[in-house]
Amino acid sequence: YRFGYQRFDVGLRGGIIDFDGGSNFVIGIEGRARVLDHTENDFPLDGAVVVGIGTSEFDSWVIPSAGISLGRRVVLEDFEFVAYGQPTMFLTSFDTGNGNDTDFDFNLGLGIDFKVGESLDLRTSFAFLDAPADGISFGLVWVR
């Protein structure tokens, strides 16, 4: 679920991560603020700063993240899609006062969102590098 106002929006996401040994329910909240608009002559991409926090199976840990999403909507004759890349940094361990260091991980997400109907989008993405999870995701989004 996502709602927005002007150049800012907030979304609630949920899903299932399928690991080799089983699966986990995940949930998180994400905020985006649009900071770049494409121009025909100067800059070819739109961009947004993205921050979020999430948890797996409502465990005691949460993972805060921040990144920038860069992409562009492409409209062809009867076909429309958005291609994007999103480098993201994750805070994966915290300083508890016992000498533990704060640890940051980095991930790169690449994706394409396809418009498949008047109110339906198919979202696909691939994430890799050293963040908490990598892999492929698929989602259907109803757009009002």
N, C-alpha and C positions, 0 to 999 in steps of 0.2 A: 504494500500500500504506500502511495507517495502523494504528497500534496505540496503545492508551491505557491510562492508569492513573488512576483517580479523576477529578480535574478537569483532567487534562493529557493531550494526545495528540501524537504525532509522525507525520508522513506523508512519504512519498516520492512525487513526482509526475513524470510524464513525458508528452510529447506532441509534436505537430507544429504549428508556426506556419506558416500559409500566407500568404505575402506576395504582392504583385503580381508580383514578379520571381522567385519560387520559394518554397521552404519550408525551414525549419530544424527540427532536432530539439532539444527543450528538456528539461531535467531540473532538479529542485530538491528541497529538503527544507523542510518547514514544521512549526512547532510551535505548538500552541494551548493556552492556559490559560483555562478558563472563569472569568469574573470577575463575571458578573451572572446572576441567575435571575429569570424573570418572576414576578410576583405578581398576583393577580386585581385588587387594589385600588390598588397603588402603582406598579408599573412593568410595562409590557406586553411587554417584549422580553427575550430571553436575549442574553448578550454574552460574547465571548471576545477576549483579546488574541492577535494572530497575528503571528509573526515567521518570516521565511524567507530563503533564499538560493538563487539559481538561476543557471544558465548556458545558453548557446545553443551547441550543437554542440561542447561541451567546449572552447570558446575560452578564451583566457587571462583573460577578464573574468567577473566574477560580480556579481550585483546583490542586495544585501541589502535587505530590506523589513520594515516593521512597520506594523500597523494594528489596528483593532478591528472585529470582525464582530458586527453586531446583527441579530437575526432572531427568528422564532417559528414553531414547528411548528403547522400548522393541520390538524385532523382533522375531516373531514366524514363523512357517513354511510358511503360506500364509497370515499372519496378522501382521500389524505393528501399534504401538501406542506409544504416549509419555504421561506419567503420571507425574504430577507436583503439587507442593504446592508453594504458593507465599504470605508470610506475607508482608503487605504493610502499610506504615504510610502516612496519608493525613493531610495536613495543611488546616483546614476548616474555620478558622477565623483569621483575621489579627489585629495587634495592629494599631489602627488608630490615636493614640496620645490622645485619650479621655479616657484613662484608660482601654480600652478593652484589654483582654489578648489574646495571641496567643493560639489557640486551635488545638490539634492534635487528630485525630481519627485513629483507627487501624482496619485493615480488614485482613481476611485470605481467600485466594482464593485457591480452589482445582479444578483441571481440568484433562481432558484426551483429547488429540488430536488424532484422528483416521485417518490413511491414507486409503482413499476409492477409489483411482485410481492413475494412473501414475502422474497426476498433480493436484489432488484434495484432500484436507484435511477437515475433519469435526472437529471443535473445540467446546468443551463443557466445561463449568466451572460453579462452584457454589461458591458464595462469602457470607461470613457472619461475624458477630461481629458488631462493632459500626461505620463503615465508612459511607460515604455519601449515598451509596446504597448497598443493598444486594439482592441476588436472583440468578437466573439461566440465563446463556447466551449460545447461539448457534451461530455458524458462519461457513460459507463455505469459504475456502481459495484456490485460484488457485496458485499453486507453479510452478515457471518457472525453 
